[in-house]
Amino acid sequence: MSDARYFLVVSHTGRSSALEATADVCGQLAAAGAVPVVAAEQWHDVMTALPELEGVVKRFEEVSPKHIELVIVLGGDGTILRAAELTREHPVPLLGVNLGHVGFLAESERDDLGYTVGRALARDYTVEERMTLSVRAKVGEEVVYEGWALNEATIEKAERERMLEVVIEVDRRPLSSFGCDGVVMSTPTGSTAYSFSAGGPVVWPAVEALLLVPLSAHALFARPLVVGPDSSLAVEVLQRAEAAAVIWCDGRRMFELPPGARVVVRRSAVPVRLARLHQAPFTDRLVNKFQLPVTGWRGPVAGD
């Protein structure tokens, strides 16, 4: 078994389409002599819906993470974020198959499932590293929370009817203070997620940068900011703030911030690795995922 190839399969088990895709992927992997692996949290749902996989798949906890060759993710961007959580401590690439709506992080669609698994088995893909965030919250000298994010870390008010009072900071220097609904601190990957919805710029993944986007700020100067990858961003929740605050990492992991908390975001030393089957420019991904109108484009002329 030392030469066995292990593939972790992470799916959105709440969708019948994802369970059907799970059966297809596991069957194709097993037929090729590879070993499909399923995380413990999904084991019951998969075995209940797909009893034919008993004896075919292994639990993630039964396999050394260093032996996982690739993670095949079946779902939308939320499922890819969950797969990134599962493999955070291990540099294994994620190959996303979109079964959701936009699926910005995914590399292929449901109709291409067989082709995608074939490419995975042939190791016919490239790996792209995406910047992640290191997130730390302190009250005075005490660290009350540490986390990370692929898309964004968001400080938000916990009560709808009240407003947060914050000071934002860049490179350990104060920049502005205002009332707001929250603040988004994002990677380039996250620039097409919550940051985008809040009015932030779209940043190409090849650009190394951190973004800060205020949410519904009551201030003259509350514009989205883009800083270098070695900068630090911070948000202090003022003691006088009327509202309680929470921090969300990738919209998945939440922590209630004590009054007076200070949240510092920096570039993490640990990236997320995405497997890519296509070398299409990011511009084409934007056009395809957001269905942007490009009618009338004639293309560049010689020398452009």
VMD Tcl script that draws the C-alpha trace (Angstrom):
set ca {
  {0.00 0.00 0.00}
  {3.04 2.30 0.12}
  {2.48 3.17 -3.56}
  {-1.23 3.90 -3.12}
  {-2.48 7.27 -4.28}
  {-4.90 9.08 -1.97}
  {-7.36 11.77 -3.03}
  {-9.44 13.64 -0.47}
  {-12.97 14.27 -1.78}
  {-14.81 17.17 -0.12}
  {-18.39 17.80 -1.18}
  {-21.46 19.81 -0.25}
  {-23.33 16.82 1.16}
  {-26.52 18.84 1.57}
  {-27.03 18.79 -2.19}
  {-28.10 15.72 -4.11}
  {-26.04 16.89 -7.10}
  {-22.92 16.93 -4.92}
  {-23.61 13.43 -3.60}
  {-24.09 12.15 -7.14}
  {-20.82 13.78 -8.13}
  {-19.14 12.23 -5.07}
  {-20.22 8.77 -6.22}
  {-18.91 9.45 -9.74}
  {-15.55 10.79 -8.52}
  {-14.97 8.01 -5.98}
  {-15.90 5.38 -8.53}
  {-13.53 6.79 -11.14}
  {-10.70 7.09 -8.63}
  {-11.19 3.53 -7.36}
  {-11.37 2.16 -10.91}
  {-7.96 3.73 -11.56}
  {-6.50 2.07 -8.47}
  {-6.50 5.24 -6.35}
  {-8.01 5.55 -2.88}
  {-10.80 8.10 -2.32}
  {-10.77 9.67 1.16}
  {-13.67 11.40 2.96}
  {-13.48 13.66 6.02}
  {-15.09 12.42 9.24}
  {-17.64 15.24 9.31}
  {-19.00 14.11 5.94}
  {-18.64 10.38 6.48}
  {-22.15 9.73 7.82}
  {-23.87 11.73 5.07}
  {-21.84 10.06 2.33}
  {-22.26 6.52 3.68}
  {-25.97 7.02 4.29}
  {-26.64 8.37 0.80}
  {-24.05 6.20 -0.99}
  {-23.81 2.84 0.77}
  {-22.15 1.38 -2.35}
  {-19.00 3.30 -1.36}
  {-18.51 1.26 1.80}
  {-15.16 -0.45 1.55}
  {-14.17 1.84 -1.33}
  {-13.39 5.05 0.56}
  {-11.28 5.69 3.63}
  {-11.74 8.19 6.44}
  {-9.42 11.18 6.31}
  {-8.35 10.40 9.88}
  {-7.10 6.95 8.79}
  {-4.66 8.39 6.26}
  {-1.53 10.41 6.94}
  {-2.22 13.91 5.53}
  {1.20 13.90 3.87}
  {-0.03 11.05 1.65}
  {-2.97 13.06 0.27}
  {-2.02 13.94 -3.29}
  {-4.89 16.26 -4.17}
  {-8.21 17.48 -2.79}
  {-11.12 17.29 -5.23}
  {-13.80 19.72 -4.10}
  {-17.41 19.31 -5.26}
  {-19.57 22.35 -4.55}
  {-19.32 26.12 -4.60}
  {-16.78 28.53 -3.17}
  {-18.00 27.82 0.37}
  {-17.09 24.15 -0.04}
  {-13.65 25.12 -1.31}
  {-13.19 27.32 1.76}
  {-14.14 24.34 3.94}
  {-11.61 22.15 2.13}
  {-8.97 24.81 2.76}
  {-9.81 24.62 6.48}
  {-9.42 20.85 6.52}
  {-6.01 20.96 4.88}
  {-4.68 24.19 6.40}
  {-1.70 22.49 8.03}
  {-0.77 20.53 4.90}
  {0.38 21.97 1.53}
  {-1.99 19.90 -0.60}
  {-3.58 21.58 -3.67}
  {-7.33 21.97 -4.06}
  {-9.11 21.25 -7.36}
  {-12.60 22.72 -7.38}
  {-15.55 21.49 -9.44}
  {-18.32 24.07 -9.39}
  {-21.75 22.81 -8.38}
  {-22.87 26.15 -6.97}
  {-23.67 29.48 -8.57}
  {-20.65 31.65 -9.39}
  {-17.96 29.25 -8.14}
  {-15.18 31.78 -8.61}
  {-12.50 29.56 -7.05}
  {-13.53 26.44 -8.94}
  {-11.60 25.22 -11.96}
  {-14.25 23.21 -13.83}
  {-17.98 22.56 -14.06}
  {-20.14 19.48 -13.36}
  {-20.33 18.54 -17.04}
  {-16.54 18.20 -17.13}
  {-16.31 15.93 -14.09}
  {-14.91 12.85 -15.82}
  {-12.37 14.93 -17.72}
  {-11.37 16.72 -14.51}
  {-10.77 13.49 -12.57}
  {-8.81 12.11 -15.53}
  {-6.53 15.16 -15.47}
  {-6.12 14.77 -11.70}
  {-5.14 11.11 -12.05}
  {-2.66 12.02 -14.79}
  {-1.23 14.78 -12.56}
  {-1.93 17.07 -15.49}
  {-2.41 20.36 -13.67}
  {-0.45 23.32 -12.41}
  {-0.52 24.67 -8.86}
  {-1.15 28.31 -8.06}
  {-0.46 29.73 -4.60}
  {-2.93 32.23 -3.17}
  {-2.09 34.63 -0.38}
  {-3.90 34.19 2.94}
  {-4.34 36.43 5.97}
  {-3.07 36.01 9.50}
  {-5.64 37.43 11.93}
  {-5.02 38.32 15.57}
  {-7.28 40.09 18.08}
  {-5.93 41.56 21.30}
  {-7.31 43.40 24.29}
  {-4.38 45.23 25.80}
  {-1.54 42.73 25.81}
  {-3.81 39.68 25.86}
  {-4.36 37.75 22.63}
  {-8.03 36.76 22.63}
  {-8.27 35.28 19.12}
  {-5.99 34.00 16.35}
  {-7.13 32.80 12.98}
  {-6.60 32.99 9.24}
  {-8.56 33.65 6.06}
  {-8.27 33.00 2.35}
  {-10.84 35.60 1.29}
  {-11.32 38.09 4.09}
  {-11.52 38.92 7.76}
  {-14.49 41.12 8.62}
  {-15.20 43.09 11.77}
  {-18.96 43.64 11.97}
  {-21.51 44.98 14.40}
  {-23.33 42.24 16.25}
  {-26.58 44.20 16.58}
  {-28.36 45.47 13.50}
  {-29.77 48.65 15.04}
  {-26.46 49.93 16.42}
  {-23.25 51.24 14.89}
  {-19.62 50.38 15.44}
  {-17.08 53.10 16.24}
  {-13.66 52.16 14.92}
  {-10.21 53.50 14.17}
  {-8.47 52.03 11.14}
  {-4.70 51.79 11.01}
  {-2.05 51.06 8.38}
  {1.47 50.03 9.34}
  {0.90 50.82 13.01}
  {-0.22 54.40 12.29}
  {-3.82 55.68 12.69}
  {-5.56 56.70 9.47}
  {-9.18 57.54 10.28}
  {-11.96 57.07 12.83}
  {-15.64 56.67 11.96}
  {-18.90 54.94 12.68}
  {-19.78 52.05 10.38}
  {-21.43 48.67 9.98}
  {-18.02 47.02 9.79}
  {-14.69 46.76 8.00}
  {-13.53 44.12 5.48}
  {-9.83 43.26 5.22}
  {-9.24 41.12 2.17}
  {-6.73 39.29 -0.02}
  {-6.72 39.66 -3.82}
  {-8.58 36.32 -3.89}
  {-11.25 37.83 -1.66}
  {-11.53 40.96 -3.78}
  {-14.28 39.25 -5.79}
  {-16.15 38.12 -2.66}
  {-17.45 40.26 0.25}
  {-15.03 43.09 -0.54}
  {-16.45 43.29 -4.07}
  {-20.02 43.46 -2.76}
  {-18.98 46.29 -0.43}
  {-17.60 48.37 -3.29}
  {-13.96 47.39 -3.14}
  {-11.72 47.06 -6.21}
  {-11.11 43.84 -8.10}
  {-7.45 42.92 -7.65}
  {-5.78 40.39 -9.95}
  {-4.50 37.31 -8.04}
  {-0.95 37.90 -9.27}
  {-0.89 41.21 -7.41}
  {0.42 40.87 -3.87}
  {-1.63 43.26 -1.76}
  {-3.99 43.65 1.17}
  {-7.33 45.44 0.90}
  {-9.39 47.35 3.47}
  {-13.00 48.26 2.68}
  {-15.28 50.07 5.16}
  {-18.92 48.98 5.32}
  {-21.48 51.82 5.30}
  {-19.08 54.25 6.96}
  {-20.29 57.63 8.24}
  {-17.19 59.58 7.21}
  {-15.81 61.82 4.50}
  {-12.71 59.66 4.17}
  {-13.77 56.04 4.10}
  {-12.52 54.84 0.76}
  {-11.29 51.33 -0.04}
  {-7.54 51.01 0.51}
  {-4.95 48.82 -1.20}
  {-1.59 48.39 0.55}
  {1.52 46.31 -0.02}
  {1.83 42.67 1.05}
  {4.27 43.49 3.86}
  {1.99 46.09 5.42}
  {-0.25 45.50 8.42}
  {-3.87 46.56 8.71}
  {-5.62 47.06 12.03}
  {-9.07 47.94 13.28}
  {-9.62 49.12 16.85}
  {-13.17 48.85 18.19}
  {-13.51 51.89 20.40}
  {-14.69 51.52 23.99}
  {-17.42 54.09 23.34}
  {-18.90 52.02 20.51}
  {-22.61 51.46 20.94}
  {-22.62 48.05 19.30}
  {-20.97 44.77 20.21}
  {-18.59 43.53 17.54}
  {-17.76 40.17 16.01}
  {-15.03 39.00 13.67}
  {-15.70 36.61 10.81}
  {-12.96 34.79 8.89}
  {-14.13 33.81 5.40}
  {-17.71 34.12 6.65}
  {-17.28 30.74 8.34}
  {-15.47 31.20 11.66}
  {-16.88 33.75 14.09}
  {-15.56 35.20 17.35}
  {-17.22 37.77 19.61}
  {-14.84 40.66 20.20}
  {-14.62 42.18 23.69}
  {-15.01 45.98 23.98}
  {-11.79 47.77 23.09}
  {-10.46 44.90 20.98}
  {-7.82 45.54 18.37}
  {-7.70 43.29 15.29}
  {-4.46 43.12 13.30}
  {-4.29 41.52 9.87}
  {-1.09 40.64 8.05}
  {-0.05 38.38 5.22}
  {0.19 34.79 6.42}
  {3.28 32.72 5.71}
  {1.01 29.79 4.73}
  {-0.71 30.14 1.34}
  {-3.58 28.09 -0.07}
  {-2.66 26.06 -3.15}
  {-5.17 25.81 -6.00}
  {-4.81 23.25 -8.78}
  {-5.41 24.71 -12.23}
  {-6.34 22.87 -15.41}
  {-6.48 25.93 -17.64}
  {-4.12 28.82 -18.25}
  {-6.83 31.32 -19.22}
  {-6.19 34.93 -18.14}
  {-7.94 36.19 -15.02}
  {-9.77 38.67 -17.26}
  {-11.53 35.76 -18.98}
  {-12.49 34.29 -15.60}
  {-14.08 37.61 -14.61}
  {-16.02 37.80 -17.86}
  {-17.23 34.20 -17.63}
  {-18.11 34.11 -13.93}
  {-19.84 37.51 -13.84}
  {-21.23 37.22 -17.39}
  {-19.79 40.63 -18.29}
  {-20.80 42.16 -21.65}
  {-17.92 42.29 -24.13}
  {-19.95 42.58 -27.35}
  {-18.22 44.81 -29.87}
  {-14.69 44.02 -28.80}
  {-12.41 43.79 -31.82}
  {-9.23 42.75 -30.11}
  {-5.79 44.35 -30.08}
  {-4.10 45.47 -33.28}
  {-0.51 44.58 -34.08}
  {1.91 46.25 -31.72}
  {-0.60 46.84 -28.88}
}
mol new
graphics top color blue
foreach p $ca { graphics top sphere $p radius 0.5 }
foreach p [lrange $ca 0 end-1] q [lrange $ca 1 end] { graphics top cylinder $p $q radius 0.2 }
display resetview
